[in-house]
Amino acid sequence: GNSVTQMEGPVTLSEEAFLTINCTYTATGYPSLFWYVQYPGEGLQLLLKATKADDKGSNKGFEATYRKETTSFHLEKGSVQVSDSAVYFCALSATGGFKTIFGAGTRLFVKA
Amino acid sequence: EADIYQTPRYLVIGTGKKITLECSQTMGHDKMYWYQQDPGMELHLIHYSYGVNSTEKGDLSSESTVSRIRTEHFPLTLESARPSHTSQYLCASTPQGISYNEQFFGPGTRLTVL
């Protein structure tokens, strides 16, 4: 079945450091891939998405590239801020599918 | 901006009480979902709906029930709450007509059963 594996946290960085959160997936066909973010006390919100191989999703300085050859969708940001402290979820959805498969989440702490 | 609402945001109740968690969306989305989020953050799908009068059980067995009488409304009910039901409950919806199933989430209800 489809699954998502993401880097365990917590990840602790200093402000302006480079961020990478690894995500790999298992799926048949060509799923769509997502990163969602959850700030304290809130629900999840979509951060970025990619719907086909080699697509790069980007938003708020975050980027992720859909790599079919390595079945990966790693999240990166060049310079994190304290306000980026949150939980990040990698997710996939099969084309035409109904359910979204979420990774276990990675908590990020950014220190000033 | 997504418009999906959950009430109450926080609820503390005693064992054995019947509770209903409300979820409403004003976007006209057909697909709606309930997730249970454990303290380790992982999300578990407990119910979903394709549209009015459609409800399905999710991947995680739950003692809760849901109904979908109106497109915009997808309440979740626990007939007799127990401490094991203590969790964060997240409601979500997805617009029809797109292939990639982007989900819009409400703010969540944090339930504590004493």
Interface residues (C-beta under 8 A of the other chain):
Chain A: S32 F34 Y36 Q38 G41 E42 G43 L44 Q45 L46 K49 T51 V87 F89 S93 T95 G96 G97 F98 K99 T100 F102 A104 G105 R107
Chain B: A2 Q6 K31 G40 M41 E42 L43 L45 Y48 Y50 D59 L90 C91 A92 S99 Y100 N101 E102 Q103 F104 F105 G106 P107 G108
